[in-house]
């Protein structure tokens, strides 16, 4: 009943609100303590954020939610997209553990994408090609059928239109 009511209300208002611009990551970068850091301290802080995100993925891997699926078998050597990649740590962990050929990440938050790409360019030593881009699930900046698979964790509830996002996927 609650789901039917929610769907009814969502369809009642065709103009969806804008994406939340002040994501918690943006708030971190606006915090007075962060702003007081030197450029070197900011760089170290961002790098630690991604490393912490990688460790979080190790503790609670995406695979845990699908115990009967071998993502390594399915995605090894493939081109994969992480919809709602955040700062990229979980994407990096998945790519390394699944042995993907290329792993792309997309997120609405520009600062998150900058942090992810900076980590890849300055700290990542693996062989997987990672590429993080800013964009929206409803209109992704990729050619049709570009990816072999799309994964997403804790994202669908944040998109403006679930229907358009799934259609785009």
C-alpha positions as CSV (number, residue, x, y, z in Angstrom):
1,X,0.0,0.0,0.0
2,X,2.8,2.4,0.9
3,X,4.6,1.7,-2.3
4,X,1.5,2.3,-4.4
5,X,0.9,5.6,-2.6
6,X,4.5,6.7,-3.1
7,X,4.3,5.8,-6.9
8,X,1.0,7.7,-7.2
9,X,2.5,10.8,-5.5
10,X,5.7,10.6,-7.6
11,X,3.6,10.5,-10.8
12,X,1.4,13.3,-9.6
13,X,4.3,15.8,-9.7
14,X,6.1,15.4,-13.1
15,X,8.6,18.1,-12.4
16,X,11.1,16.4,-10.2
17,X,13.2,18.4,-7.8
18,X,16.8,19.2,-8.7
19,X,19.5,16.9,-7.4
20,X,20.8,17.7,-4.0
21,X,23.7,20.1,-4.6
22,X,25.0,20.1,-1.0
23,X,26.0,16.5,-0.8
24,X,27.8,15.5,2.4
25,X,31.1,15.4,0.5
26,X,30.5,19.0,-0.6
27,X,29.9,19.9,3.0
28,X,33.3,18.5,4.0
29,X,35.0,20.7,1.5
30,X,33.2,23.7,2.8
31,X,34.0,23.0,6.5
32,X,36.1,25.7,8.1
33,X,38.6,23.1,9.4
34,X,39.1,21.8,5.9
35,X,39.4,25.3,4.5
36,X,42.1,26.1,7.0
37,X,44.3,23.3,5.6
38,X,47.2,24.0,3.4
39,X,47.0,22.6,-0.2
40,X,49.3,19.7,0.9
41,X,47.1,18.9,3.9
42,X,44.0,19.0,1.7
43,X,45.6,16.6,-0.8
44,X,46.5,14.2,2.1
45,X,43.0,14.4,3.5
46,X,41.3,13.6,0.1
47,X,43.7,10.7,-0.4
48,X,42.9,9.4,3.1
49,X,39.1,9.7,2.3
50,X,39.5,7.4,-0.7
51,X,41.6,4.9,1.1
52,X,39.0,4.8,3.9
53,X,36.3,4.3,1.3
54,X,38.3,1.4,-0.1
55,X,38.6,-0.2,3.4
56,X,34.9,0.2,3.9
57,X,34.3,-1.7,0.6
58,X,36.6,-4.4,1.9
59,X,34.6,-4.7,5.2
60,X,31.2,-4.7,3.4
61,X,31.8,-5.8,-0.2
62,X,29.1,-5.4,-2.8
63,X,29.4,-9.2,-3.4
64,X,28.0,-9.7,0.1
65,X,24.6,-8.8,-1.1
66,X,24.7,-11.4,-3.8
67,X,26.2,-14.6,-2.3
68,X,25.3,-16.8,-5.2
69,X,26.8,-14.6,-7.9
70,X,30.5,-14.6,-8.8
71,X,31.2,-11.1,-10.0
72,X,34.8,-12.0,-10.8
73,X,33.6,-14.7,-13.2
74,X,30.9,-12.4,-14.7
75,X,32.9,-9.2,-15.0
76,X,36.6,-10.2,-15.4
77,X,38.0,-8.4,-18.5
78,X,34.8,-6.4,-19.0
79,X,34.0,-2.7,-19.2
80,X,31.8,-1.8,-16.2
81,X,30.0,1.4,-14.9
82,X,29.4,2.3,-11.3
83,X,26.3,4.5,-11.1
84,X,26.7,6.8,-8.1
85,X,30.4,6.1,-7.5
86,X,30.9,8.9,-4.9
87,X,34.7,9.4,-4.3
88,X,35.5,6.1,-6.1
89,X,36.9,4.0,-3.3
90,X,34.3,1.3,-3.6
91,X,34.6,1.4,-7.4
92,X,38.4,0.8,-7.1
93,X,37.9,-2.1,-4.7
94,X,35.3,-3.7,-6.9
95,X,37.5,-3.3,-10.0
96,X,40.5,-4.8,-8.4
97,X,38.6,-7.7,-6.9
98,X,36.6,-8.5,-10.0
99,X,39.5,-8.1,-12.4
100,X,37.6,-5.8,-14.8
101,X,39.4,-4.3,-17.8
102,X,37.9,-0.8,-17.5
103,X,35.8,0.6,-14.7
104,X,33.9,3.9,-15.1
105,X,32.2,5.8,-12.3
106,X,29.5,8.5,-12.6
107,X,28.2,10.7,-9.9
108,X,26.3,14.0,-9.7
109,X,28.8,15.5,-7.3
110,X,31.6,17.3,-9.1
111,X,33.9,17.3,-6.0
112,X,33.5,13.6,-5.6
113,X,34.6,13.1,-9.2
114,X,37.6,15.4,-8.7
115,X,38.7,13.4,-5.6
116,X,38.3,10.0,-7.4
117,X,40.2,11.1,-10.5
118,X,42.9,12.7,-8.4
119,X,43.4,9.5,-6.5
120,X,43.6,7.5,-9.7
121,X,46.1,9.9,-11.3
122,X,48.3,10.3,-8.3
123,X,48.1,7.2,-6.1
124,X,46.6,4.2,-8.0
125,X,49.3,1.7,-9.0
126,X,47.1,-1.0,-10.5
127,X,46.5,-2.1,-14.1
128,X,42.8,-1.3,-14.4
129,X,41.7,1.7,-16.4
130,X,39.5,3.9,-14.2
131,X,37.6,6.9,-15.4
132,X,35.3,9.0,-13.3
133,X,32.8,11.5,-14.8
134,X,30.3,13.9,-13.4
135,X,26.8,13.2,-14.7
136,X,23.2,12.1,-14.1
137,X,21.7,8.7,-14.3
138,X,18.8,9.9,-16.5
139,X,21.2,11.2,-19.2
140,X,24.6,9.6,-19.0
141,X,27.4,10.9,-21.3
142,X,28.2,7.5,-22.8
143,X,27.3,5.8,-26.1
144,X,24.6,3.2,-26.0
145,X,25.8,-0.3,-25.3
146,X,29.2,1.1,-24.2
147,X,29.3,-1.1,-21.0
148,X,29.1,-4.8,-20.4
149,X,27.5,-4.2,-17.0
150,X,26.3,-1.5,-14.7
151,X,26.5,-1.8,-10.9
152,X,25.1,0.6,-8.4
153,X,25.0,0.7,-4.6
154,X,22.8,3.0,-2.5
155,X,22.0,5.3,-5.5
156,X,18.6,4.6,-7.1
157,X,16.7,6.2,-4.2
158,X,18.6,9.5,-5.0
159,X,17.9,9.8,-8.7
160,X,15.4,12.3,-9.9
161,X,13.6,9.7,-12.0
162,X,14.0,6.0,-11.4
163,X,12.2,5.2,-14.6
164,X,14.4,7.4,-16.8
165,X,17.6,6.2,-15.0
166,X,16.7,2.5,-15.5
167,X,15.8,3.2,-19.1
168,X,19.1,5.0,-19.7
169,X,20.9,2.0,-18.1
